[in-house]
Amino acid sequence: MAIEDLEVGFVRGATAVAVLHGVSLTIAPGECVAVVGESGAGKSVLSRAVLGLAGEGGSTATVRAQRFDVAGHDVRGYGQRRWRRLRGSRVGLVLQDALGSLDPLRTVGAEVGETLAARAGGARTGRAGRRAAVEQALADAGLDLPAVRAAQRSGDLSGGMRQRALIASAIIGSPDLLVLDEPTTALDATVAAGVLALLGRLRDGGTAMLLVSHDLRAVARVADRVVVLENGRVVEEGPTAQVLQAPAHPYTQRLVAAVPRGAKPGGGGAAEGLQGVRVRGRRRCSPPPGCAAATRCRAAARSSPSTT
Ligand SMILES: Nc1ncnc2c1ncn2[C@@H]1O[C@H](COP(=O)(O)OP(=O)(O)OP(=O)(O)O)[C@@H](O)[C@H]1O
């Protein structure tokens, strides 16, 4: 995915509001990029815009970009039909407040199976093959008794289980791009850890991933790079270890400092709340000459040689 100079605004009646200002973002296959920022920074608007879903709730969205490639397609000028086709075939998504997107009266197996059929692009998998793939995706997403869950209506599942069904629907059939807005927020810590591990495996298998999360610990575990949004502008971006362990921008420093302390006691500095979390890409941090954070980066790399 490659976006340059993305501007997104909304018009409602006589009122126009600009939300994203010149956002640029690239995600290579097999790379996970996390977008972080305070509430209202524009993270969800960005994740919806890259899916062609920016307009909602009675507002008209204006979306402009110098470059806008999603899953290998230049989507500038795309109408709703082409967006729907692209999303259905090549892009998996878990959006915030998406639980309502599951039809409570349909079975989970039917919902997830429908996504698989769209991704298969007409290729025949056979009923047994489809059922096995659906159950595997449900199990991968952390649902117990996948065969039983597949036969249940989503309205009969708990909120956390429905979230996992959504994740199964997002990952089934190997999409090229996954867009995940707070995918683990509704899940308890154990299930969330399992889902993050699954996302890591998918990323390692070549899926490009855009992850929106308030949870910097989750970001540290799974993201290769972090993009920091403040009021719709990118104020910092870089390898995860660099941004989370040696944040250069005061806004990022505040975000990192606000992470609740981890289980490990002691420590100091802005990133103490991330202690005990294995941050991806620690070794890949190569600060440019003159970078004020370089000494701390190198010290961090020496004190813990592990990489994820
Ligand atoms: N459809 C819309 N019409 C008008 N303004 C909108 C619309 N959608 C979002 N906004 C505005 O865009 C800004 C960014 O919202 P967004 O939901 O992207 O924030 P966020 O960073 O995802 O916050 P949170 O972490 O709380 O989910 C907010 O000021 C919001 O009011």
PDBQT file of the ligand as one rigid body, heavy atoms in Angstrom, charges set to zero:
ROOT
HETATM    1  N1  LIG A 401     -17.999  11.382   9.443  1.00  0.00    +0.000 N 
HETATM    2  C1  LIG A 401     -17.392  12.391  10.054  1.00  0.00    +0.000 A 
HETATM    3  N2  LIG A 401     -17.858  13.648   9.912  1.00  0.00    +0.000 NA
HETATM    4  C2  LIG A 401     -17.238  14.685  10.514  1.00  0.00    +0.000 A 
HETATM    5  N3  LIG A 401     -16.143  14.562  11.298  1.00  0.00    +0.000 NA
HETATM    6  C3  LIG A 401     -15.661  13.333  11.490  1.00  0.00    +0.000 A 
HETATM    7  C4  LIG A 401     -16.250  12.181  10.885  1.00  0.00    +0.000 A 
HETATM    8  N4  LIG A 401     -15.534  11.085  11.255  1.00  0.00    +0.000 NA
HETATM    9  C5  LIG A 401     -14.554  11.545  12.062  1.00  0.00    +0.000 A 
HETATM   10  N5  LIG A 401     -14.625  12.879  12.204  1.00  0.00    +0.000 N 
HETATM   11  C6  LIG A 401     -13.724  13.710  12.986  1.00  0.00    +0.000 C 
HETATM   12  O1  LIG A 401     -12.402  13.374  12.650  1.00  0.00    +0.000 OA
HETATM   13  C7  LIG A 401     -11.557  13.485  13.796  1.00  0.00    +0.000 C 
HETATM   14  C8  LIG A 401     -10.733  12.230  13.932  1.00  0.00    +0.000 C 
HETATM   15  O2  LIG A 401     -11.604  11.146  14.281  1.00  0.00    +0.000 OA
HETATM   16  P1  LIG A 401     -11.089   9.645  14.390  1.00  0.00    +0.000 P 
HETATM   17  O3  LIG A 401     -12.280   8.817  14.692  1.00  0.00    +0.000 OA
HETATM   18  O4  LIG A 401     -10.298   9.304  13.202  1.00  0.00    +0.000 OA
HETATM   19  O5  LIG A 401     -10.134   9.737  15.645  1.00  0.00    +0.000 OA
HETATM   20  P2  LIG A 401      -9.259   8.568  16.290  1.00  0.00    +0.000 P 
HETATM   21  O6  LIG A 401      -7.852   9.022  16.281  1.00  0.00    +0.000 OA
HETATM   22  O7  LIG A 401      -9.574   7.279  15.630  1.00  0.00    +0.000 OA
HETATM   23  O8  LIG A 401      -9.822   8.573  17.770  1.00  0.00    +0.000 OA
HETATM   24  P3  LIG A 401     -10.123   7.337  18.753  1.00  0.00    +0.000 P 
HETATM   25  O9  LIG A 401      -8.789   6.857  19.193  1.00  0.00    +0.000 OA
HETATM   26  O10 LIG A 401     -10.903   7.967  19.867  1.00  0.00    +0.000 OA
HETATM   27  O11 LIG A 401     -10.895   6.304  17.995  1.00  0.00    +0.000 OA
HETATM   28  C9  LIG A 401     -12.465  13.766  14.983  1.00  0.00    +0.000 C 
HETATM   29  O12 LIG A 401     -12.420  15.149  15.257  1.00  0.00    +0.000 OA
HETATM   30  C10 LIG A 401     -13.823  13.378  14.481  1.00  0.00    +0.000 C 
HETATM   31  O13 LIG A 401     -14.828  14.139  15.083  1.00  0.00    +0.000 OA
ENDROOT
TORSDOF 0
